[in-house]
Amino acid sequence: MTRPQVVIIGSGFGGLFAAQALADAPVDVTLVSRTVSHLFQPLLYQVATGILSTGEIAPATRDILRKQANATVLLAEVNRINLASRVVVAEKLAKTIALKYDYLIVAAGAGQSYFGNDQFATFAPGMKTIDDALELRARIFGSLEMAELSEDAEERQRLLTFVIVGAGPTGVEMAGQIAELTQHTLRRSFRRIDTRDAKVLLLDGMDVVLPPFGAKLSAAAKTELERNGVEVRLGALVTDVDATGLEVKDKDGSTERIAASCKIWAAGVQASPLGRTLAEQSGAELDRAGRIMVNPDLTLPGHPEVFVVGDMISLDKLPGVAQVAIQGGRYAASKIRGELTGHPVTASFAYHDKGSMAVISRYGAVAKVGKLELSGFPAWFAWLFVHLIYVVGFKNRVTTLLHWLITFVGRARSERVTTEQQLVGRLAVKQLGEDFQPTIAGTLNPGKIKH
Amino acid sequence: MTRPQVVIIGSGFGGLFAAQALADAPVDVTLVSRTVSHLFQPLLYQVATGILSTGEIAPATRDILRKQANATVLLAEVNRINLASRVVVAEKLAKTIALKYDYLIVAAGAGQSYFGNDQFATFAPGMKTIDDALELRARIFGSLEMAELSEDAEERQRLLTFVIVGAGPTGVEMAGQIAELTQHTLRRSFRRIDTRDAKVLLLDGMDVVLPPFGAKLSAAAKTELERNGVEVRLGALVTDVDATGLEVKDKDGSTERIAASCKIWAAGVQASPLGRTLAEQSGAELDRAGRIMVNPDLTLPGHPEVFVVGDMISLDKLPGVAQVAIQGGRYAASKIRGELTGHPVTASFAYHDKGSMAVISRYGAVAKVGKLELSGFPAWFAWLFVHLIYVVGFKNRVTTLLHWLITFVGRARSERVTTEQQLVGRLAVKQLGEDFQPTIAGTLNPGKIKH
């Protein structure tokens, strides 16, 4: 007798936690993902800024589920879902597989949104994947390397200007880390530039940083960012991005061009295109970010066998955070298990807000848990504690803690490797522009030591 | 008064140790390298097989030299040396720099040699750079992922066949690790394949593995490899390599085609092309591997101000190992310091062989130190100790030891991340072939669990 087949799309928080919650259910689980890893996205910025290794935030999904006998992990990208015949079609390297399901959990997440300006992506990568983080690592450290080679003051300033678009947690954390790198960590590693001349600019179209944290914490975060050397510019819309800079429109309608080699986009999200597929077949509605308006039990309208969880859903204005995905994945699993074991779950999905936090600087953070608002060191310590718990696996917890010791106490960055491929192949064209020309014709004075 | 300028080309063992040995010399040191890191090449295979992170074996060179006030590190690739005018010209991302030197230390190392068959490189990457290691990581783990998707027995066997060409230390260590991965580590992580069906084939044209270790240890290494599931095939020349396999010619003249998706080339080295530049201008001779026949004091004939160290030299049949480069770099530095401080070094370069070791399996290695020959656990323990000492930096030592604990005791691999770029962009075309076609038309049975 074959057991009911549960297919899960995605290995992020929603997909992984759903799979784990089905460990003891009388089903076979197949988790299909286009990446081999479960990505701990909230720490992606630490890979980009040289604190953590890729393995620490992205353990192999099949490793995590190794001991769960009813779970199979497949590396393939789902490109078709047929709700009528209950089949998912996925592909990898020209190999196509079809998976029949009795239950489907769609947890394919969201990508970066450039609000209709996808051409910006080339010059201002987002922060959604391991590829993004390594690309940004190459751009951040690579800009400093190129500045060290430059003899042209204007070019050097452009190479030393870092612009982060979007003042949500990702943008704030990136800005904080780049300021820490240039103001402190790397200060004595260069000879021909003073990395403290770097300008770290955090832009947002809204009037506050970290809006969901409330007025008090937002103000505290802004003050702490500025104290650490981040220039915060609010009410500023980005109207154009290219290889050598970007154009910003302020509230008063005035525009300004900012010369900057390294741009980072952390401004918006767009749900997986699988949302559109589901909507078209089920008649469900999509919001502007491509998220599906699901039923209160996270099912697709008209399809009680199809659950959608995490960043792909539009329900009760739930935010696109890890906890919504985790709790959604577990809820979907409990519904399936309940149905099969004769104990149906009748309650709607209820999200329990466990709070949010964002790191601003070394030993500084903001945290909001219910009515409790923390900032400074207490918030930072809470962040450390919570994140260590959520890093997957005991082994990763140990090496992550070590890398954090190295970074927070020792102020060093030990994971800074960029590949030639990233540095030369991509940085050259995308960051510096195709018209980038040699600026040093003469002979460098190699002994010009500043420190 | 400007101090004498020492330019060092390369951030490998030769270049880095030369720079460090000049810390107290009355000179300005400029180290120019085309990579941002000092690569600990002997552990590259551990990055490829998921044991170590890139940061652990490739710390940023400018970090290592941060406190050495007389040293400047520049990221640029040297493409011209003018011995007459004593100028080195380097380039990065279309930016050109020229460096005048009073002393030059050329430590640009060696790349992989395909003995005139450079087209093999696409299908069988070498093991010389971080890019190589990450590319191979994607190919090794990616082959297993694709095998898990495959429903075609012949294709699956091709995806499960790993061929390592060259039975020197790198080839032996790679073969041993892939066997460990497939025989033990990953066994329970897959559901549709049994990774123990994988075939790990170590090929060499010579008649023994690890020839420099002597007959007894070579035999011990071969036995240990075979005991761990590596098929060792000696006296076998590779005559062709393509996307889906390779052609091997045995001693008796017979040829055989072996179907294998993942091929690794660890068979030969070719000195940096800078050797040819130096030879053409100085009249020095090159050997077949492009190495320069230097004077007994490591200087270029006719140029007492130019030293060549490490893998680029041909002198007294010295091997291309880390210790030759380290000692050569230090010797060159002592010559320069001696000349400037009135205590000239007159002795020729004398290499002190500190021994060699190669890891064969978990807890198994061979080591030769002078007349002392060790194999099995004692050799492995010696390897552990020596390598921990040579891993650069206390912090890397701690995390490396932890990753080794995870791997050797826990039998896990925590650094397995491959980027989409590596997996899709490169694996597809280069490993599976452009004519790779979908082989699964029907519906996979997701519940087919083998273990």
Interface residues (C-beta under 8 A of the other chain):
Chain A: T2 R3 Q5 V7 D28 T30 R34 T35 V36 S37 G50 S53 T54 G55 E56 A58 P59 A60 R62 D63 R66 K67 A69 N70 A71 T72 V73 L74 L75 A76 V87 E91 K92 L93 A94 K95 T96 I97 A98 L99 K100 T129 I130 D131 L134 F141 E145 M146 E148 L149 S150 R188 S189 F190 R191 R192 G393 K395 N396 V398 T399 L402 H403 I406 G410 A412 R413 S414 E415 R416 V417 T418 T419 E420 Q421 L423 V424 L427 A428 L432 F436 Q437 P438 T439 I440 A441 G442 T443 L444 P446 G447 I449 H451
Chain B: T2 R3 Q5 V7 D28 T30 R34 T35 V36 S37 G50 S53 T54 G55 E56 A58 P59 A60 R62 D63 R66 K67 A69 N70 T72 V73 L74 L75 A76 V87 E91 K92 L93 A94 K95 T96 I97 A98 L99 K100 T129 I130 D131 L134 F141 E145 M146 E148 L149 S150 R188 S189 F190 R191 R192 G393 K395 N396 V398 T399 L402 H403 I406 G410 A412 R413 S414 E415 R416 V417 T418 T419 E420 Q421 L423 V424 L427 A428 L432 F436 Q437 P438 T439 I440 A441 G442 T443 L444 P446 G447 I449 H451
